[in-house]
Amino acid sequence: MSNQTQLIPGNSLITNSPEEGRALAVKIARLTIKITQPNAEIRDKLRPVYANDAAMLIAIGQTVAMEFTTIAKANNFWR
């Protein structure tokens, strides 16, 4: 894992709105992929594979949803 990649941008899950929380969830999911496959060239080659695979796209959506659940709980969005 790269010491220079900050996995929690701003080192906080606190956001001003659910919309910002959702955007943070997407960013965290993308950072997870970047850490998992640090080679940008390989990620670029793989993009067309998952972009055309419904199961992989659903898995990406599930990953973002799990991140958003964590962020929403941290922000008490579900009062």
BAGU-311264 format. One record per residue: residue number from 1; x, y, z of N, C-alpha, C in turn. Coordinates in steps of 0.001 Angstrom, whole numbers, plus 500000, padded with zeros to 6 digits. Layout:
! residues N
<r><num>NUM</num><n_X>X</n_X><n_Y>Y</n_Y><n_Z>Z</n_Z><ca_X>X</ca_X><ca_Y>Y</ca_Y><ca_Z>Z</ca_Z><c_X>X</c_X><c_Y>Y</c_Y><c_Z>Z</c_Z></r>
...
This chain:
! residues 79
<r><num>1</num><n_X>500844</n_X><n_Y>498829</n_Y><n_Z>500000</n_Z><ca_X>500000</ca_X><ca_Y>500000</ca_Y><ca_Z>500000</ca_Z><c_X>500891</c_X><c_Y>501236</c_Y><c_Z>500000</c_Z></r>
<r><num>2</num><n_X>500524</n_X><n_Y>502202</n_Y><n_Z>499220</n_Z><ca_X>501277</ca_X><ca_Y>503438</ca_Y><ca_Z>499126</ca_Z><c_X>501078</c_X><c_Y>504282</c_Y><c_Z>500377</c_Z></r>
<r><num>3</num><n_X>502194</n_X><n_Y>504780</n_Y><n_Z>500929</n_Z><ca_X>502100</ca_X><ca_Y>505652</ca_Y><ca_Z>502100</ca_Z><c_X>501565</c_X><c_Y>507030</c_Y><c_Z>501727</c_Z></r>
<r><num>4</num><n_X>501545</n_X><n_Y>507364</n_Y><n_Z>500442</n_Z><ca_X>501122</ca_X><ca_Y>508677</ca_Y><ca_Z>500009</ca_Z><c_X>499637</c_X><c_Y>508752</c_Y><c_Z>499685</c_Z></r>
<r><num>5</num><n_X>498971</n_X><n_Y>507641</n_Y><n_Z>499551</n_Z><ca_X>497541</ca_X><ca_Y>507642</ca_Y><ca_Z>499250</ca_Z><c_X>496757</c_X><c_Y>507701</c_Y><c_Z>500543</c_Z></r>
<r><num>6</num><n_X>495957</n_X><n_Y>508730</n_Y><n_Z>500693</n_Z><ca_X>495115</ca_X><ca_Y>508872</ca_Y><ca_Z>501868</ca_Z><c_X>493785</c_X><c_Y>508190</c_Y><c_Z>501571</c_Z></r>
<r><num>7</num><n_X>493501</n_X><n_Y>507105</n_Y><n_Z>502281</n_Z><ca_X>492314</ca_X><ca_Y>506305</ca_Y><ca_Z>502002</ca_Z><c_X>491025</c_X><c_Y>506956</c_Y><c_Z>502488</c_Z></r>
<r><num>8</num><n_X>491107</n_X><n_Y>507812</n_Y><n_Z>503477</n_Z><ca_X>489948</ca_X><ca_Y>508583</ca_Y><ca_Z>503938</ca_Z><c_X>490286</c_X><c_Y>510046</c_Y><c_Z>503658</c_Z></r>
<r><num>9</num><n_X>489790</n_X><n_Y>510588</n_Y><n_Z>502540</n_Z><ca_X>490115</ca_X><ca_Y>511975</ca_Y><ca_Z>502185</ca_Z><c_X>489765</c_X><c_Y>512939</c_Y><c_Z>503324</c_Z></r>
<r><num>10</num><n_X>490730</n_X><n_Y>513764</n_Y><n_Z>503694</n_Z><ca_X>490511</ca_X><ca_Y>514691</ca_Y><ca_Z>504794</ca_Z><c_X>490520</c_X><c_Y>514022</c_Y><c_Z>506161</c_Z></r>
<r><num>11</num><n_X>490790</n_X><n_Y>512708</n_Y><n_Z>506178</n_Z><ca_X>490848</ca_X><ca_Y>511901</ca_Y><ca_Z>507396</ca_Z><c_X>489563</c_X><c_Y>512013</c_Y><c_Z>508238</c_Z></r>
<r><num>12</num><n_X>488427</n_X><n_Y>512142</n_Y><n_Z>507555</n_Z><ca_X>487149</ca_X><ca_Y>512248</ca_Y><ca_Z>508257</ca_Z><c_X>486016</c_X><c_Y>511705</c_Y><c_Z>507384</c_Z></r>
<r><num>13</num><n_X>485053</n_X><n_Y>511075</n_Y><n_Z>508042</n_Z><ca_X>483852</ca_X><ca_Y>510618</ca_Y><ca_Z>507348</ca_Z><c_X>482718</c_X><c_Y>511617</c_Y><c_Z>507495</c_Z></r>
<r><num>14</num><n_X>482936</n_X><n_Y>512698</n_Y><n_Z>508201</n_Z><ca_X>481896</ca_X><ca_Y>513697</ca_Y><ca_Z>508438</ca_Z><c_X>481711</c_X><c_Y>514549</c_Y><c_Z>507183</c_Z></r>
<r><num>15</num><n_X>480462</n_X><n_Y>514664</n_Y><n_Z>506736</n_Z><ca_X>480133</ca_X><ca_Y>515459</ca_Y><ca_Z>505549</ca_Z><c_X>478997</c_X><c_Y>516411</c_Y><c_Z>505879</c_Z></r>
<r><num>16</num><n_X>478801</n_X><n_Y>517405</n_Y><n_Z>505024</n_Z><ca_X>477751</ca_X><ca_Y>518406</ca_Y><ca_Z>505254</ca_Z><c_X>476367</c_X><c_Y>517942</c_Y><c_Z>504840</c_Z></r>
<r><num>17</num><n_X>476278</n_X><n_Y>516899</n_Y><n_Z>504025</n_Z><ca_X>474985</ca_X><ca_Y>516438</ca_Y><ca_Z>503535</ca_Z><c_X>475095</c_X><c_Y>514986</c_Y><c_Z>503086</c_Z></r>
<r><num>18</num><n_X>473964</n_X><n_Y>514304</n_Y><n_Z>502953</n_Z><ca_X>473987</ca_X><ca_Y>512956</ca_Y><ca_Z>502391</ca_Z><c_X>474594</c_X><c_Y>512933</c_Y><c_Z>500983</c_Z></r>
<r><num>19</num><n_X>474347</n_X><n_Y>513971</n_Y><n_Z>500193</n_Z><ca_X>474918</ca_X><ca_Y>514027</ca_Y><ca_Z>498832</ca_Z><c_X>476444</c_X><c_Y>514025</c_Y><c_Z>498891</c_Z></r>
<r><num>20</num><n_X>477011</n_X><n_Y>514822</n_Y><n_Z>499785</n_Z><ca_X>478470</ca_X><ca_Y>514825</ca_Y><ca_Z>499949</ca_Z><c_X>478945</c_X><c_Y>513479</c_Y><c_Z>500481</c_Z></r>
<r><num>21</num><n_X>478140</n_X><n_Y>512859</n_Y><n_Z>501336</n_Z><ca_X>478486</ca_X><ca_Y>511539</ca_Y><ca_Z>501861</ca_Z><c_X>478532</c_X><c_Y>510498</c_Y><c_Z>500759</c_Z></r>
<r><num>22</num><n_X>477576</n_X><n_Y>510565</n_Y><n_Z>499860</n_Z><ca_X>477551</ca_X><ca_Y>509620</ca_Y><ca_Z>498730</ca_Z><c_X>478772</c_X><c_Y>509821</c_Y><c_Z>497839</c_Z></r>
<r><num>23</num><n_X>479122</n_X><n_Y>511091</n_Y><n_Z>497576</n_Z><ca_X>480311</ca_X><ca_Y>511382</ca_Y><ca_Z>496758</ca_Z><c_X>481575</c_X><c_Y>510863</c_Y><c_Z>497448</c_Z></r>
<r><num>24</num><n_X>481623</n_X><n_Y>511003</n_Y><n_Z>498761</n_Z><ca_X>482779</ca_X><ca_Y>510485</ca_Y><ca_Z>499506</ca_Z><c_X>482831</c_X><c_Y>508964</c_Y><c_Z>499404</c_Z></r>
<r><num>25</num><n_X>481687</n_X><n_Y>508308</n_Y><n_Z>499459</n_Z><ca_X>481636</ca_X><ca_Y>506845</ca_Y><ca_Z>499332</ca_Z><c_X>482200</c_X><c_Y>506404</c_Y><c_Z>497986</c_Z></r>
<r><num>26</num><n_X>481832</n_X><n_Y>507105</n_Y><n_Z>496920</n_Z><ca_X>482355</ca_X><ca_Y>506772</ca_Y><ca_Z>495584</ca_Z><c_X>483874</c_X><c_Y>506967</c_Y><c_Z>495566</c_Z></r>
<r><num>27</num><n_X>484342</n_X><n_Y>508076</n_Y><n_Z>496136</n_Z><ca_X>485781</ca_X><ca_Y>508360</ca_Y><ca_Z>496152</ca_Z><c_X>486542</c_X><c_Y>507290</c_Y><c_Z>496925</c_Z></r>
<r><num>28</num><n_X>486021</n_X><n_Y>506899</n_Y><n_Z>498083</n_Z><ca_X>486691</ca_X><ca_Y>505871</ca_Y><ca_Z>498879</ca_Z><c_X>486727</c_X><c_Y>504545</c_Y><c_Z>498121</c_Z></r>
<r><num>29</num><n_X>485633</n_X><n_Y>504197</n_Y><n_Z>497458</n_Z><ca_X>485615</ca_X><ca_Y>502957</ca_Y><ca_Z>496669</ca_Z><c_X>486661</c_X><c_Y>503016</c_Y><c_Z>495559</c_Z></r>
<r><num>30</num><n_X>486777</n_X><n_Y>504162</n_Y><n_Z>494900</n_Z><ca_X>487775</ca_X><ca_Y>504315</ca_Y><ca_Z>493834</ca_Z><c_X>489194</c_X><c_Y>504218</c_Y><c_Z>494393</c_Z></r>
<r><num>31</num><n_X>489415</n_X><n_Y>504799</n_Y><n_Z>495567</n_Z><ca_X>490741</ca_X><ca_Y>504718</ca_Y><ca_Z>496182</ca_Z><c_X>491086</c_X><c_Y>503277</c_Y><c_Z>496553</c_Z></r>
<r><num>32</num><n_X>490068</n_X><n_Y>502518</n_Y><n_Z>496965</n_Z><ca_X>490293</ca_X><ca_Y>501108</ca_Y><ca_Z>497291</ca_Z><c_X>490775</c_X><c_Y>500349</c_Y><c_Z>496059</c_Z></r>
<r><num>33</num><n_X>490158</n_X><n_Y>500616</n_Y><n_Z>494921</n_Z><ca_X>490577</ca_X><ca_Y>499970</ca_Y><ca_Z>493674</ca_Z><c_X>492002</c_X><c_Y>500387</c_Y><c_Z>493327</c_Z></r>
<r><num>34</num><n_X>492317</n_X><n_Y>501664</n_Y><n_Z>493506</n_Z><ca_X>493652</ca_X><ca_Y>502170</ca_Y><ca_Z>493189</ca_Z><c_X>494718</c_X><c_Y>501510</c_Y><c_Z>494063</c_Z></r>
<r><num>35</num><n_X>494414</n_X><n_Y>501313</n_Y><n_Z>495331</n_Z><ca_X>495361</ca_X><ca_Y>500655</ca_Y><ca_Z>496233</ca_Z><c_X>495489</c_X><c_Y>499171</c_Y><c_Z>495882</c_Z></r>
<r><num>36</num><n_X>494358</n_X><n_Y>498551</n_Y><n_Z>495541</n_Z><ca_X>494366</ca_X><ca_Y>497126</ca_Y><ca_Z>495206</ca_Z><c_X>495149</c_X><c_Y>496867</c_Y><c_Z>493926</c_Z></r>
<r><num>37</num><n_X>494973</n_X><n_Y>497740</n_Y><n_Z>492921</n_Z><ca_X>495720</ca_X><ca_Y>497631</ca_Y><ca_Z>491659</ca_Z><c_X>496400</c_X><c_Y>498984</c_Y><c_Z>491409</c_Z></r>
<r><num>38</num><n_X>497620</n_X><n_Y>499157</n_Y><n_Z>491935</n_Z><ca_X>498288</ca_X><ca_Y>500463</ca_Y><ca_Z>491836</ca_Z><c_X>498771</c_X><c_Y>500828</c_Y><c_Z>490430</c_Z></r>
<r><num>39</num><n_X>498806</n_X><n_Y>499873</n_Y><n_Z>489515</n_Z><ca_X>499298</ca_X><ca_Y>500151</ca_Y><ca_Z>488172</ca_Z><c_X>498171</c_X><c_Y>500736</c_Y><c_Z>487308</c_Z></r>
<r><num>40</num><n_X>498285</n_X><n_Y>502032</n_Y><n_Z>486997</n_Z><ca_X>497238</ca_X><ca_Y>502723</ca_Y><ca_Z>486231</ca_Z><c_X>497045</c_X><c_Y>502104</c_Y><c_Z>484849</c_Z></r>
<r><num>41</num><n_X>498112</n_X><n_Y>501647</n_Y><n_Z>484246</n_Z><ca_X>498021</ca_X><ca_Y>501035</ca_Y><ca_Z>482917</ca_Z><c_X>497145</c_X><c_Y>499775</c_Y><c_Z>482959</c_Z></r>
<r><num>42</num><n_X>497339</n_X><n_Y>498976</n_Y><n_Z>483978</n_Z><ca_X>496540</ca_X><ca_Y>497749</ca_Y><ca_Z>484110</ca_Z><c_X>495086</c_X><c_Y>498107</c_Y><c_Z>484403</c_Z></r>
<r><num>43</num><n_X>494862</n_X><n_Y>499099</n_Y><n_Z>485287</n_Z><ca_X>493473</ca_X><ca_Y>499523</ca_Y><ca_Z>485560</ca_Z><c_X>492792</c_X><c_Y>499990</c_Y><c_Z>484280</c_Z></r>
<r><num>44</num><n_X>493508</n_X><n_Y>500737</n_Y><n_Z>483443</n_Z><ca_X>492934</ca_X><ca_Y>501208</ca_Y><ca_Z>482177</ca_Z><c_X>492590</c_X><c_Y>500049</c_Y><c_Z>481255</c_Z></r>
<r><num>45</num><n_X>493425</n_X><n_Y>499008</n_Y><n_Z>481249</n_Z><ca_X>493150</ca_X><ca_Y>497831</ca_Y><ca_Z>480408</ca_Z><c_X>491944</c_X><c_Y>497049</c_Y><c_Z>480925</c_Z></r>
<r><num>46</num><n_X>491752</n_X><n_Y>497043</n_Y><n_Z>482245</n_Z><ca_X>490651</ca_X><ca_Y>496281</ca_Y><ca_Z>482836</ca_Z><c_X>489314</c_X><c_Y>496995</c_Y><c_Z>482742</c_Z></r>
<r><num>47</num><n_X>489333</n_X><n_Y>498311</n_Y><n_Z>482609</n_Z><ca_X>488085</ca_X><ca_Y>499087</ca_Y><ca_Z>482611</ca_Z><c_X>487064</c_X><c_Y>498578</c_Y><c_Z>481586</c_Z></r>
<r><num>48</num><n_X>487454</n_X><n_Y>498315</n_Y><n_Z>480333</n_Z><ca_X>486447</ca_X><ca_Y>497822</ca_Y><ca_Z>479380</ca_Z><c_X>485855</c_X><c_Y>496462</c_Y><c_Z>479779</c_Z></r>
<r><num>49</num><n_X>486633</n_X><n_Y>495668</n_Y><n_Z>480515</n_Z><ca_X>486132</ca_X><ca_Y>494358</ca_Y><ca_Z>480943</ca_Z><c_X>484982</c_X><c_Y>494542</c_Y><c_Z>481920</c_Z></r>
<r><num>50</num><n_X>485207</n_X><n_Y>495318</n_Y><n_Z>482991</n_Z><ca_X>484136</ca_X><ca_Y>495456</ca_Y><ca_Z>483970</ca_Z><c_X>483028</c_X><c_Y>496392</c_Y><c_Z>483512</c_Z></r>
<r><num>51</num><n_X>483326</n_X><n_Y>497291</n_Y><n_Z>482588</n_Z><ca_X>482304</ca_X><ca_Y>498209</ca_Y><ca_Z>482081</ca_Z><c_X>481230</c_X><c_Y>497480</c_Y><c_Z>481283</c_Z></r>
<r><num>52</num><n_X>481552</n_X><n_Y>496285</n_Y><n_Z>480814</n_Z><ca_X>480612</ca_X><ca_Y>495511</ca_Y><ca_Z>480008</ca_Z><c_X>480140</c_X><c_Y>494242</c_Y><c_Z>480709</c_Z></r>
<r><num>53</num><n_X>480366</n_X><n_Y>494153</n_Y><n_Z>482008</n_Z><ca_X>479977</ca_X><ca_Y>492971</ca_Y><ca_Z>482767</ca_Z><c_X>478993</c_X><c_Y>493397</c_Y><c_Z>483862</c_Z></r>
<r><num>54</num><n_X>477737</n_X><n_Y>493018</n_Y><n_Z>483691</n_Z><ca_X>476689</ca_X><ca_Y>493440</ca_Y><ca_Z>484625</ca_Z><c_X>477001</c_X><c_Y>493016</c_Y><c_Z>486059</c_Z></r>
<r><num>55</num><n_X>477520</n_X><n_Y>491823</n_Y><n_Z>486255</n_Z><ca_X>477814</ca_X><ca_Y>491350</ca_Y><ca_Z>487620</ca_Z><c_X>478900</c_X><c_Y>492208</c_Y><c_Z>488264</c_Z></r>
<r><num>56</num><n_X>479895</n_X><n_Y>492592</n_Y><n_Z>487494</n_Z><ca_X>480960</ca_X><ca_Y>493436</ca_Y><ca_Z>488042</ca_Z><c_X>480439</c_X><c_Y>494838</c_Y><c_Z>488354</c_Z></r>
<r><num>57</num><n_X>479562</n_X><n_Y>495362</n_Y><n_Z>487527</n_Z><ca_X>478987</ca_X><ca_Y>496683</ca_Y><ca_Z>487787</ca_Z><c_X>478118</c_X><c_Y>496652</c_Y><c_Z>489048</c_Z></r>
<r><num>58</num><n_X>477372</n_X><n_Y>495560</n_Y><n_Z>489231</n_Z><ca_X>476569</ca_X><ca_Y>495417</ca_Y><ca_Z>490450</ca_Z><c_X>477486</c_X><c_Y>495350</c_Y><c_Z>491665</c_Z></r>
<r><num>59</num><n_X>478586</n_X><n_Y>494641</n_Y><n_Z>491562</n_Z><ca_X>479547</ca_X><ca_Y>494543</ca_Y><ca_Z>492667</ca_Z><c_X>480124</c_X><c_Y>495912</c_Y><c_Z>493015</c_Z></r>
<r><num>60</num><n_X>480391</n_X><n_Y>496717</n_Y><n_Z>492017</n_Z><ca_X>480886</ca_X><ca_Y>498075</ca_Y><ca_Z>492261</ca_Z><c_X>479827</c_X><c_Y>498880</c_Y><c_Z>493015</c_Z></r>
<r><num>61</num><n_X>478578</n_X><n_Y>498772</n_Y><n_Z>492577</n_Z><ca_X>477492</ca_X><ca_Y>499463</ca_Y><ca_Z>493259</ca_Z><c_X>477362</c_X><c_Y>499020</c_Y><c_Z>494705</c_Z></r>
<r><num>62</num><n_X>477528</n_X><n_Y>497736</n_Y><n_Z>494966</n_Z><ca_X>477451</ca_X><ca_Y>497213</ca_Y><ca_Z>496326</ca_Z><c_X>478594</c_X><c_Y>497753</c_Y><c_Z>497184</c_Z></r>
<r><num>63</num><n_X>479763</n_X><n_Y>497875</n_Y><n_Z>496603</n_Z><ca_X>480913</ca_X><ca_Y>498414</ca_Y><ca_Z>497324</ca_Z><c_X>480655</c_X><c_Y>499861</c_Y><c_Z>497738</c_Z></r>
<r><num>64</num><n_X>480151</n_X><n_Y>500658</n_Y><n_Z>496814</n_Z><ca_X>479832</ca_X><ca_Y>502058</ca_Y><ca_Z>497134</ca_Z><c_X>478737</c_X><c_Y>502110</c_Y><c_Z>498194</c_Z></r>
<r><num>65</num><n_X>477740</n_X><n_Y>501249</n_Y><n_Z>498091</n_Z><ca_X>476648</ca_X><ca_Y>501238</ca_Y><ca_Z>499068</ca_Z><c_X>477171</c_X><c_Y>500917</c_Y><c_Z>500470</c_Z></r>
<r><num>66</num><n_X>478099</n_X><n_Y>499990</n_Y><n_Z>500579</n_Z><ca_X>478673</ca_X><ca_Y>499664</ca_Y><ca_Z>501891</ca_Z><c_X>479459</c_X><c_Y>500845</c_Y><c_Z>502449</c_Z></r>
<r><num>67</num><n_X>480222</n_X><n_Y>501513</n_Y><n_Z>501611</n_Z><ca_X>480963</ca_X><ca_Y>502698</ca_Y><ca_Z>502057</ca_Z><c_X>479979</c_X><c_Y>503780</c_Y><c_Z>502507</c_Z></r>
<r><num>68</num><n_X>478896</n_X><n_Y>503985</n_Y><n_Z>501739</n_Z><ca_X>477927</ca_X><ca_Y>505015</ca_Y><ca_Z>502084</ca_Z><c_X>477230</c_X><c_Y>504688</c_Y><c_Z>503405</c_Z></r>
<r><num>69</num><n_X>476955</n_X><n_Y>503427</n_Y><n_Z>503652</n_Z><ca_X>476337</ca_X><ca_Y>503028</ca_Y><ca_Z>504914</ca_Z><c_X>477213</c_X><c_Y>503451</c_Y><c_Z>506088</c_Z></r>
<r><num>70</num><n_X>478499</n_X><n_Y>503217</n_Y><n_Z>505976</n_Z><ca_X>479434</ca_X><ca_Y>503605</ca_Y><ca_Z>507034</ca_Z><c_X>479433</c_X><c_Y>505120</c_Y><c_Z>507231</c_Z></r>
<r><num>71</num><n_X>479486</n_X><n_Y>505854</n_Y><n_Z>506126</n_Z><ca_X>479510</ca_X><ca_Y>507322</ca_Y><ca_Z>506185</ca_Z><c_X>478196</c_X><c_Y>507851</c_Y><c_Z>506754</c_Z></r>
<r><num>72</num><n_X>477080</n_X><n_Y>507277</n_Y><n_Z>506316</n_Z><ca_X>475771</ca_X><ca_Y>507713</ca_Y><ca_Z>506815</ca_Z><c_X>475661</c_X><c_Y>507493</c_Y><c_Z>508317</c_Z></r>
<r><num>73</num><n_X>476128</n_X><n_Y>506374</n_Y><n_Z>508797</n_Z><ca_X>476104</ca_X><ca_Y>506110</ca_Y><ca_Z>510233</ca_Z><c_X>476988</c_X><c_Y>507103</c_Y><c_Z>510979</c_Z></r>
<r><num>74</num><n_X>478151</n_X><n_Y>507416</n_Y><n_Z>510433</n_Z><ca_X>479065</ca_X><ca_Y>508368</ca_Y><ca_Z>511078</ca_Z><c_X>478444</c_X><c_Y>509755</c_Y><c_Z>511157</c_Z></r>
<r><num>75</num><n_X>477572</n_X><n_Y>510064</n_Y><n_Z>510212</n_Z><ca_X>476942</ca_X><ca_Y>511390</ca_Y><ca_Z>510139</ca_Z><c_X>475534</c_X><c_Y>511425</c_Y><c_Z>510703</c_Z></r>
<r><num>76</num><n_X>475058</n_X><n_Y>510295</n_Y><n_Z>511192</n_Z><ca_X>473698</ca_X><ca_Y>510203</ca_Y><ca_Z>511734</ca_Z><c_X>472653</c_X><c_Y>510660</c_Y><c_Z>510711</c_Z></r>
<r><num>77</num><n_X>472864</n_X><n_Y>510288</n_Y><n_Z>509424</n_Z><ca_X>471922</ca_X><ca_Y>510670</ca_Y><ca_Z>508373</ca_Z><c_X>470576</c_X><c_Y>509973</c_Y><c_Z>508558</c_Z></r>
<r><num>78</num><n_X>470563</n_X><n_Y>508796</n_Y><n_Z>509214</n_Z><ca_X>469314</ca_X><ca_Y>508068</ca_Y><ca_Z>509411</ca_Z><c_X>468837</c_X><c_Y>508285</c_Y><c_Z>510837</c_Z></r>
<r><num>79</num><n_X>468351</n_X><n_Y>509442</n_Y><n_Z>511135</n_Z><ca_X>467932</ca_X><ca_Y>509782</ca_Y><ca_Z>512500</ca_Z><c_X>466619</c_X><c_Y>509079</c_Y><c_Z>512836</c_Z></r>
